[in-house]
């Protein structure tokens, strides 16, 4: 299965709203499915598909 990378915003600290950007790699059949899985896990506003 192909692997895809996307930038995802995750909390930088447990108490605040500060977020950091990390690269996540995911296996999926195609890029649309990979983005859908990441958006389901991290939320649409936290996934950058660029």
N, CA, C and O atoms as a Maestro MAE file, in Angstrom:
{
 s_m_m2io_version
 :::
 2.0.0
}

f_m_ct {
 s_m_title
 :::
 protein
 m_atom[200] {
  # First column is atom index #
  i_m_mmod_type
  r_m_x_coord
  r_m_y_coord
  r_m_z_coord
  i_m_residue_number
  s_m_chain_name
  s_m_pdb_residue_name
  s_m_pdb_atom_name
  i_m_atomic_number
  :::
  1 25 0.844 -1.175 0.000 1 A "UNK " " N  " 7
  2 3 0.000 0.000 0.000 1 A "UNK " " CA " 6
  3 2 0.893 1.243 0.000 1 A "UNK " " C  " 6
  4 15 1.864 1.297 0.754 1 A "UNK " " O  " 8
  5 25 0.586 2.229 -0.821 2 A "UNK " " N  " 7
  6 3 1.401 3.452 -0.863 2 A "UNK " " CA " 6
  7 2 1.343 4.231 0.454 2 A "UNK " " C  " 6
  8 15 0.381 4.136 1.216 2 A "UNK " " O  " 8
  9 25 2.398 4.997 0.692 3 A "UNK " " N  " 7
  10 3 2.461 5.852 1.886 3 A "UNK " " CA " 6
  11 2 2.375 7.306 1.459 3 A "UNK " " C  " 6
  12 15 2.927 7.699 0.431 3 A "UNK " " O  " 8
  13 25 1.679 8.098 2.258 4 A "UNK " " N  " 7
  14 3 1.484 9.518 1.989 4 A "UNK " " CA " 6
  15 2 1.892 10.311 3.214 4 A "UNK " " C  " 6
  16 15 1.764 9.840 4.344 4 A "UNK " " O  " 8
  17 25 2.390 11.532 2.979 5 A "UNK " " N  " 7
  18 3 2.779 12.426 4.074 5 A "UNK " " CA " 6
  19 2 1.892 13.661 4.051 5 A "UNK " " C  " 6
  20 15 1.503 14.148 2.989 5 A "UNK " " O  " 8
  21 25 1.579 14.158 5.244 6 A "UNK " " N  " 7
  22 3 0.800 15.389 5.369 6 A "UNK " " CA " 6
  23 2 1.246 16.107 6.635 6 A "UNK " " C  " 6
  24 15 1.731 15.486 7.581 6 A "UNK " " O  " 8
  25 25 1.075 17.415 6.636 7 A "UNK " " N  " 7
  26 3 1.366 18.219 7.823 7 A "UNK " " CA " 6
  27 2 0.123 18.273 8.693 7 A "UNK " " C  " 6
  28 15 -0.981 18.528 8.212 7 A "UNK " " O  " 8
  29 25 0.320 18.025 9.997 8 A "UNK " " N  " 7
  30 3 -0.789 17.972 10.950 8 A "UNK " " CA " 6
  31 2 -0.450 18.851 12.143 8 A "UNK " " C  " 6
  32 15 0.674 18.824 12.644 8 A "UNK " " O  " 8
  33 25 -1.426 19.632 12.597 9 A "UNK " " N  " 7
  34 3 -1.251 20.446 13.805 9 A "UNK " " CA " 6
  35 2 -1.660 19.611 15.014 9 A "UNK " " C  " 6
  36 15 -2.760 19.062 15.055 9 A "UNK " " O  " 8
  37 25 -0.773 19.520 15.990 10 A "UNK " " N  " 7
  38 3 -1.044 18.790 17.224 10 A "UNK " " CA " 6
  39 2 -0.770 19.715 18.403 10 A "UNK " " C  " 6
  40 15 0.003 20.664 18.273 10 A "UNK " " O  " 8
  41 25 -1.393 19.452 19.557 11 A "UNK " " N  " 7
  42 3 -1.154 20.314 20.727 11 A "UNK " " CA " 6
  43 2 0.315 20.304 21.138 11 A "UNK " " C  " 6
  44 15 0.951 19.250 21.189 11 A "UNK " " O  " 8
  45 25 0.839 21.479 21.428 12 A "UNK " " N  " 7
  46 3 2.229 21.612 21.858 12 A "UNK " " CA " 6
  47 2 2.358 21.460 23.370 12 A "UNK " " C  " 6
  48 15 3.427 21.123 23.879 12 A "UNK " " O  " 8
  49 25 1.282 21.706 24.069 13 A "UNK " " N  " 7
  50 3 1.283 21.579 25.524 13 A "UNK " " CA " 6
  51 2 -0.083 21.084 25.967 13 A "UNK " " C  " 6
  52 15 -1.060 21.214 25.229 13 A "UNK " " O  " 8
  53 25 -0.161 20.526 27.147 14 A "UNK " " N  " 7
  54 3 -1.410 19.922 27.602 14 A "UNK " " CA " 6
  55 2 -2.464 20.943 28.014 14 A "UNK " " C  " 6
  56 15 -3.657 20.655 27.917 14 A "UNK " " O  " 8
  57 25 -2.061 22.128 28.472 15 A "UNK " " N  " 7
  58 3 -3.035 23.090 28.989 15 A "UNK " " CA " 6
  59 2 -3.453 24.173 28.007 15 A "UNK " " C  " 6
  60 15 -4.586 24.651 28.066 15 A "UNK " " O  " 8
  61 25 -2.571 24.565 27.115 16 A "UNK " " N  " 7
  62 3 -2.847 25.711 26.256 16 A "UNK " " CA " 6
  63 2 -3.401 25.340 24.896 16 A "UNK " " C  " 6
  64 15 -3.579 24.166 24.570 16 A "UNK " " O  " 8
  65 25 -3.669 26.373 24.110 17 A "UNK " " N  " 7
  66 3 -4.181 26.166 22.760 17 A "UNK " " CA " 6
  67 2 -3.062 26.238 21.728 17 A "UNK " " C  " 6
  68 15 -3.327 26.226 20.525 17 A "UNK " " O  " 8
  69 25 -1.815 26.313 22.186 18 A "UNK " " N  " 7
  70 3 -0.667 26.367 21.299 18 A "UNK " " CA " 6
  71 2 -0.516 25.038 20.566 18 A "UNK " " C  " 6
  72 15 -0.605 23.970 21.171 18 A "UNK " " O  " 8
  73 25 -0.284 25.118 19.243 19 A "UNK " " N  " 7
  74 3 -0.137 23.900 18.453 19 A "UNK " " CA " 6
  75 2 1.178 23.927 17.703 19 A "UNK " " C  " 6
  76 15 1.700 24.992 17.375 19 A "UNK " " O  " 8
  77 25 1.702 22.756 17.436 20 A "UNK " " N  " 7
  78 3 2.904 22.629 16.618 20 A "UNK " " CA " 6
  79 2 2.567 21.776 15.407 20 A "UNK " " C  " 6
  80 15 1.622 20.987 15.430 20 A "UNK " " O  " 8
  81 25 3.346 21.943 14.356 21 A "UNK " " N  " 7
  82 3 3.094 21.212 13.121 21 A "UNK " " CA " 6
  83 2 4.071 20.046 13.021 21 A "UNK " " C  " 6
  84 15 5.281 20.221 13.169 21 A "UNK " " O  " 8
  85 25 3.534 18.858 12.769 22 A "UNK " " N  " 7
  86 3 4.354 17.665 12.586 22 A "UNK " " CA " 6
  87 2 3.988 17.015 11.253 22 A "UNK " " C  " 6
  88 15 2.910 17.257 10.711 22 A "UNK " " O  " 8
  89 25 4.880 16.201 10.739 23 A "UNK " " N  " 7
  90 3 4.621 15.453 9.516 23 A "UNK " " CA " 6
  91 2 4.168 14.052 9.891 23 A "UNK " " C  " 6
  92 15 4.849 13.362 10.650 23 A "UNK " " O  " 8
  93 25 3.045 13.632 9.375 24 A "UNK " " N  " 7
  94 3 2.524 12.291 9.612 24 A "UNK " " CA " 6
  95 2 2.578 11.509 8.310 24 A "UNK " " C  " 6
  96 15 2.259 12.041 7.247 24 A "UNK " " O  " 8
  97 25 2.977 10.266 8.391 25 A "UNK " " N  " 7
  98 3 2.998 9.373 7.245 25 A "UNK " " CA " 6
  99 2 1.919 8.319 7.463 25 A "UNK " " C  " 6
  100 15 1.806 7.753 8.550 25 A "UNK " " O  " 8
  101 25 1.134 8.062 6.432 26 A "UNK " " N  " 7
  102 3 0.023 7.136 6.548 26 A "UNK " " CA " 6
  103 2 -0.049 6.265 5.299 26 A "UNK " " C  " 6
  104 15 0.205 6.734 4.189 26 A "UNK " " O  " 8
  105 25 -0.395 5.004 5.488 27 A "UNK " " N  " 7
  106 3 -0.591 4.086 4.363 27 A "UNK " " CA " 6
  107 2 -2.057 4.104 3.970 27 A "UNK " " C  " 6
  108 15 -2.940 3.982 4.818 27 A "UNK " " O  " 8
  109 25 -2.310 4.258 2.674 28 A "UNK " " N  " 7
  110 3 -3.686 4.287 2.177 28 A "UNK " " CA " 6
  111 2 -3.674 3.940 0.692 28 A "UNK " " C  " 6
  112 15 -2.630 3.981 0.042 28 A "UNK " " O  " 8
  113 25 -4.830 3.603 0.172 29 A "UNK " " N  " 7
  114 3 -4.959 3.247 -1.233 29 A "UNK " " CA " 6
  115 2 -4.688 4.397 -2.174 29 A "UNK " " C  " 6
  116 15 -4.159 4.200 -3.268 29 A "UNK " " O  " 8
  117 25 -5.055 5.622 -1.745 30 A "UNK " " N  " 7
  118 3 -4.806 6.815 -2.561 30 A "UNK " " CA " 6
  119 2 -4.755 8.035 -1.646 30 A "UNK " " C  " 6
  120 15 -5.024 7.935 -0.449 30 A "UNK " " O  " 8
  121 25 -4.409 9.177 -2.216 31 A "UNK " " N  " 7
  122 3 -4.214 10.382 -1.399 31 A "UNK " " CA " 6
  123 2 -5.511 10.884 -0.773 31 A "UNK " " C  " 6
  124 15 -5.494 11.442 0.324 31 A "UNK " " O  " 8
  125 25 -6.624 10.693 -1.457 32 A "UNK " " N  " 7
  126 3 -7.920 11.135 -0.913 32 A "UNK " " CA " 6
  127 2 -8.250 10.351 0.357 32 A "UNK " " C  " 6
  128 15 -8.695 10.929 1.349 32 A "UNK " " O  " 8
  129 25 -8.034 9.044 0.324 33 A "UNK " " N  " 7
  130 3 -8.287 8.229 1.511 33 A "UNK " " CA " 6
  131 2 -7.325 8.564 2.646 33 A "UNK " " C  " 6
  132 15 -7.716 8.562 3.814 33 A "UNK " " O  " 8
  133 25 -6.074 8.850 2.308 34 A "UNK " " N  " 7
  134 3 -5.092 9.215 3.329 34 A "UNK " " CA " 6
  135 2 -5.509 10.499 4.040 34 A "UNK " " C  " 6
  136 15 -5.472 10.576 5.268 34 A "UNK " " O  " 8
  137 25 -5.907 11.509 3.260 35 A "UNK " " N  " 7
  138 3 -6.356 12.772 3.862 35 A "UNK " " CA " 6
  139 2 -7.627 12.569 4.688 35 A "UNK " " C  " 6
  140 15 -7.769 13.162 5.758 35 A "UNK " " O  " 8
  141 25 -8.540 11.749 4.210 36 A "UNK " " N  " 7
  142 3 -9.781 11.489 4.956 36 A "UNK " " CA " 6
  143 2 -9.478 10.833 6.297 36 A "UNK " " C  " 6
  144 15 -10.090 11.175 7.308 36 A "UNK " " O  " 8
  145 25 -8.545 9.899 6.311 37 A "UNK " " N  " 7
  146 3 -8.179 9.239 7.567 37 A "UNK " " CA " 6
  147 2 -7.542 10.223 8.544 37 A "UNK " " C  " 6
  148 15 -7.869 10.230 9.730 37 A "UNK " " O  " 8
  149 25 -6.633 11.053 8.039 38 A "UNK " " N  " 7
  150 3 -5.983 12.037 8.913 38 A "UNK " " CA " 6
  151 2 -6.975 13.076 9.414 38 A "UNK " " C  " 6
  152 15 -6.921 13.471 10.579 38 A "UNK " " O  " 8
  153 25 -7.878 13.522 8.551 39 A "UNK " " N  " 7
  154 3 -8.895 14.492 8.977 39 A "UNK " " CA " 6
  155 2 -9.820 13.892 10.020 39 A "UNK " " C  " 6
  156 15 -10.247 14.591 10.939 39 A "UNK " " O  " 8
  157 25 -10.136 12.617 9.897 40 A "UNK " " N  " 7
  158 3 -10.953 11.949 10.899 40 A "UNK " " CA " 6
  159 2 -10.251 11.845 12.235 40 A "UNK " " C  " 6
  160 15 -10.887 11.951 13.283 40 A "UNK " " O  " 8
  161 25 -8.949 11.640 12.208 41 A "UNK " " N  " 7
  162 3 -8.188 11.486 13.439 41 A "UNK " " CA " 6
  163 2 -7.828 12.816 14.086 41 A "UNK " " C  " 6
  164 15 -7.890 12.943 15.309 41 A "UNK " " O  " 8
  165 25 -7.452 13.815 13.278 42 A "UNK " " N  " 7
  166 3 -6.948 15.079 13.823 42 A "UNK " " CA " 6
  167 2 -7.893 16.265 13.621 42 A "UNK " " C  " 6
  168 15 -7.664 17.330 14.194 42 A "UNK " " O  " 8
  169 25 -8.937 16.106 12.828 43 A "UNK " " N  " 7
  170 3 -9.849 17.201 12.542 43 A "UNK " " CA " 6
  171 2 -9.458 17.908 11.257 43 A "UNK " " C  " 6
  172 15 -8.273 18.079 10.973 43 A "UNK " " O  " 8
  173 25 -10.447 18.315 10.484 44 A "UNK " " N  " 7
  174 3 -10.201 18.930 9.177 44 A "UNK " " CA " 6
  175 2 -9.341 20.178 9.265 44 A "UNK " " C  " 6
  176 15 -8.481 20.398 8.412 44 A "UNK " " O  " 8
  177 25 -9.558 20.987 10.269 45 A "UNK " " N  " 7
  178 3 -8.816 22.247 10.362 45 A "UNK " " CA " 6
  179 2 -7.356 22.039 10.752 45 A "UNK " " C  " 6
  180 15 -6.552 22.965 10.643 45 A "UNK " " O  " 8
  181 25 -7.002 20.836 11.206 46 A "UNK " " N  " 7
  182 3 -5.635 20.563 11.649 46 A "UNK " " CA " 6
  183 2 -4.793 19.838 10.620 46 A "UNK " " C  " 6
  184 15 -3.620 19.565 10.875 46 A "UNK " " O  " 8
  185 25 -5.366 19.512 9.445 47 A "UNK " " N  " 7
  186 3 -4.637 18.780 8.422 47 A "UNK " " CA " 6
  187 2 -4.405 19.699 7.224 47 A "UNK " " C  " 6
  188 15 -5.339 20.294 6.686 47 A "UNK " " O  " 8
  189 25 -3.136 19.800 6.820 48 A "UNK " " N  " 7
  190 3 -2.780 20.622 5.663 48 A "UNK " " CA " 6
  191 2 -2.425 19.684 4.517 48 A "UNK " " C  " 6
  192 15 -1.543 18.839 4.665 48 A "UNK " " O  " 8
  193 25 -3.089 19.816 3.391 49 A "UNK " " N  " 7
  194 3 -2.855 18.906 2.280 49 A "UNK " " CA " 6
  195 2 -1.897 19.460 1.250 49 A "UNK " " C  " 6
  196 15 -1.843 18.937 0.137 49 A "UNK " " O  " 8
  197 25 -1.139 20.496 1.569 50 A "UNK " " N  " 7
  198 3 -0.164 21.054 0.609 50 A "UNK " " CA " 6
  199 2 1.082 20.207 0.561 50 A "UNK " " C  " 6
  200 15 2.010 20.517 -0.185 50 A "UNK " " O  " 8
  :::
 }
 m_bond[199] {
  # First column is bond index #
  i_m_from
  i_m_to
  i_m_order
  :::
  1 1 2 1
  2 2 3 1
  3 3 4 2
  4 3 5 1
  5 5 6 1
  6 6 7 1
  7 7 8 2
  8 7 9 1
  9 9 10 1
  10 10 11 1
  11 11 12 2
  12 11 13 1
  13 13 14 1
  14 14 15 1
  15 15 16 2
  16 15 17 1
  17 17 18 1
  18 18 19 1
  19 19 20 2
  20 19 21 1
  21 21 22 1
  22 22 23 1
  23 23 24 2
  24 23 25 1
  25 25 26 1
  26 26 27 1
  27 27 28 2
  28 27 29 1
  29 29 30 1
  30 30 31 1
  31 31 32 2
  32 31 33 1
  33 33 34 1
  34 34 35 1
  35 35 36 2
  36 35 37 1
  37 37 38 1
  38 38 39 1
  39 39 40 2
  40 39 41 1
  41 41 42 1
  42 42 43 1
  43 43 44 2
  44 43 45 1
  45 45 46 1
  46 46 47 1
  47 47 48 2
  48 47 49 1
  49 49 50 1
  50 50 51 1
  51 51 52 2
  52 51 53 1
  53 53 54 1
  54 54 55 1
  55 55 56 2
  56 55 57 1
  57 57 58 1
  58 58 59 1
  59 59 60 2
  60 59 61 1
  61 61 62 1
  62 62 63 1
  63 63 64 2
  64 63 65 1
  65 65 66 1
  66 66 67 1
  67 67 68 2
  68 67 69 1
  69 69 70 1
  70 70 71 1
  71 71 72 2
  72 71 73 1
  73 73 74 1
  74 74 75 1
  75 75 76 2
  76 75 77 1
  77 77 78 1
  78 78 79 1
  79 79 80 2
  80 79 81 1
  81 81 82 1
  82 82 83 1
  83 83 84 2
  84 83 85 1
  85 85 86 1
  86 86 87 1
  87 87 88 2
  88 87 89 1
  89 89 90 1
  90 90 91 1
  91 91 92 2
  92 91 93 1
  93 93 94 1
  94 94 95 1
  95 95 96 2
  96 95 97 1
  97 97 98 1
  98 98 99 1
  99 99 100 2
  100 99 101 1
  101 101 102 1
  102 102 103 1
  103 103 104 2
  104 103 105 1
  105 105 106 1
  106 106 107 1
  107 107 108 2
  108 107 109 1
  109 109 110 1
  110 110 111 1
  111 111 112 2
  112 111 113 1
  113 113 114 1
  114 114 115 1
  115 115 116 2
  116 115 117 1
  117 117 118 1
  118 118 119 1
  119 119 120 2
  120 119 121 1
  121 121 122 1
  122 122 123 1
  123 123 124 2
  124 123 125 1
  125 125 126 1
  126 126 127 1
  127 127 128 2
  128 127 129 1
  129 129 130 1
  130 130 131 1
  131 131 132 2
  132 131 133 1
  133 133 134 1
  134 134 135 1
  135 135 136 2
  136 135 137 1
  137 137 138 1
  138 138 139 1
  139 139 140 2
  140 139 141 1
  141 141 142 1
  142 142 143 1
  143 143 144 2
  144 143 145 1
  145 145 146 1
  146 146 147 1
  147 147 148 2
  148 147 149 1
  149 149 150 1
  150 150 151 1
  151 151 152 2
  152 151 153 1
  153 153 154 1
  154 154 155 1
  155 155 156 2
  156 155 157 1
  157 157 158 1
  158 158 159 1
  159 159 160 2
  160 159 161 1
  161 161 162 1
  162 162 163 1
  163 163 164 2
  164 163 165 1
  165 165 166 1
  166 166 167 1
  167 167 168 2
  168 167 169 1
  169 169 170 1
  170 170 171 1
  171 171 172 2
  172 171 173 1
  173 173 174 1
  174 174 175 1
  175 175 176 2
  176 175 177 1
  177 177 178 1
  178 178 179 1
  179 179 180 2
  180 179 181 1
  181 181 182 1
  182 182 183 1
  183 183 184 2
  184 183 185 1
  185 185 186 1
  186 186 187 1
  187 187 188 2
  188 187 189 1
  189 189 190 1
  190 190 191 1
  191 191 192 2
  192 191 193 1
  193 193 194 1
  194 194 195 1
  195 195 196 2
  196 195 197 1
  197 197 198 1
  198 198 199 1
  199 199 200 2
  :::
 }
}
